[in-house]
Structure formats: structure tokens, C-alpha cells
Amino acid sequence: MTQAITSNTASTIAFIGTGIMGKPMAENLQKAGYQLVLSEHHNAAPQDLVDGGAEVCATPKAAAEQADVIILMLPNTPQVEEVLFGKNGVEEGVSAGKLVIDMSSIAPVETKQFAKRVEESGAQYLDAPVSGGEVGAINAALTIMVGGSEASFEQAKPLFEVMGKNITLVGDNGAGQVCKVANQIIVALNIEAVSEALVFASKAGVDPSRVRQALMGGFANSKILEVHGERMINGTFDPGFKIALHQKDLNLAISGAKALQVSLPNTVMTQGLFDQCVEMGGENWDHSALICAIEQLAHHDIRK
């Protein structure tokens, strides 16, 4: 039976993908005492992680060879596939007893295929996408949605507890990614609803900041209203989670719904608003900037 990771000093973690989300996740693992190995295949190794003792390898294969656990935090399905199965990929560096954890948000169908291929090498595989944005990653407060075997989940749980708070084994491989797609539907529609509400209030002549303050004490309160509502009012759209990435997640929802013959009318509408933001030059804006599309339709800027 696979043994749980009970000592952080005994485990070396290859962390591949140290971007907006991955870097603070890796930092929290390093602060907890885990030895990190980084691959420069996708991101240049952050200097502060190197200064903290992380080793740097040229390829995912080399990083995987040195590690007990390999964590991926990459933008999309093609990048995960390349890092896992491309030339000098993770697959070439794993063996029995190792654990691959993909914490990216990617397609559920491909996730099941990736898990099967990795497990054929003798290693174990978990899909464990996260929610909580950059702030959640920095504060080690991510929600982590896991797909895979219970034994692998128990092995990885001490690592997850360093990075997150709400950690759930949802089901078999692919279930974590299905859960993340559902999460992204809810988040997108909540952002759209808060955007409409604040634009409506502002155009009616009422201070949107006071409307937000009042609503935070009632049934309409949400994390989106609290965090992204403030971003909308202040116009601070530096990315915690880019519109382009949320579009990617909604594309997974829409294509998945088509395969399942499920109608997602409001998801499709919200994706159209994200498309409108991209046309405005906002591909790399924070997803809370969806309000800009609602403002454009209303011919009204709530910050003026």
C-alpha cells in the first residue's frame, strides 16, 4: 500500500509551473520544509525559491527523477500534456512509488487519459485543481478538489494542507476537474451578477460602494461581492485570475455540456461578455473586469 507523506523533510517535490498561482503555492511548500526541485521548461525558476534552497533542472524528466512527488500548475490542457508526455517529459522520469499531482485546471476527459498513461508507468496520479485565486494561494487558503484513489489522496493530503483549507476527494480521476469546471461556472455567473447590480445602482444615481456595503450584510453577500465588488468599484484589474484563463474554463464547461446534452444558457452569455472584454483589450485583465462589458452596454462607468 502507498505510504502517506508523514515527514516533510523526507519528501522532495518537483514543482512545475511557478506562475501567478504556482509560485506562492511552491513558496508555502518550501516554508513548510519540503525540498523543491524546479523545471525551467515552462517558467524560469523564481530567484527567491532558488535562494530558499530549491534545485533547478533543465527538463521535467530530470525534475521528476529527483522527486517523490511531482506537482504541475500549468495554464491549459496542451501544456500539461507536453510537460507530462513530451520529449524529456515527466513520464520519462517517474517510476513505481512516485505520485503525480496535476493542480492545473484542464479538460476532464483528457485528465482521465493522462492518469491512465502515468499509472501504466507504475506511478500514481491525482487531478487536484484549485480555487481561491492568487490571494488564496498566497494565504495557503485554497479550495482543492481532488480526483483519484483514496490511497493517493491520503498520501498527498499533508501537502494539500500546506496549500489549502477546504480539501475534498470528489471521486475518481477526472472528478476533480469536473468539480473545478462547476466552480468556474458559479464564479463567472456571480461576477456577472455583481457587475449588473453595481452598474444598475450607479446609473440610478446611487453610490455603488455604499450599495456593496449594504448588500454585504444580507442574503446577497458573497466572496465575489466582497473581493471583486471592491475591485470593480476601485477599477483595480491587475490579474489575480486572468479573463483569458476564465474563458478557457468556460470553454471546458460549454464543450462538456454539449457532449452531455446539457444547456448552460447563462454560462454561454457570460462567456460572450468575457469575449467583449477581450475585444476591449482585456485578455489579461482580472476576471472581475467583466464589469467593463456591462458598463459598455450601459454607456456608463461606475467610477465616474
Secondary structure, 3 states (H helix, E strand, C coil): CCCCCCCHHHCEEEEECCCCCHHHHHHHHHHCCCEEEEECCCCCCCHHHHHCCCEEECCHHHHHHHCCEEEECCCCHHHHHHHHHCCCCHHHHCCCCCEEEECCCCCHHHHHHHHHHHHHCCCEEEECCEECHHHHHHCCCEEEEEECCHHHHHHHHHHHHHHEEEEEEEECCCHHHHHHHHHHHHHHHHHHHHHHHHHHHHHCCCCHHHHHHHHCCCCCCCHHHHHHHHHHHHCCCCCCCEHHHHHHHHHHHHHHHHHHCCCCHHHHHHHHHHHHHHHCCCCCCEHHHHHHHHHHHHCCCCCC
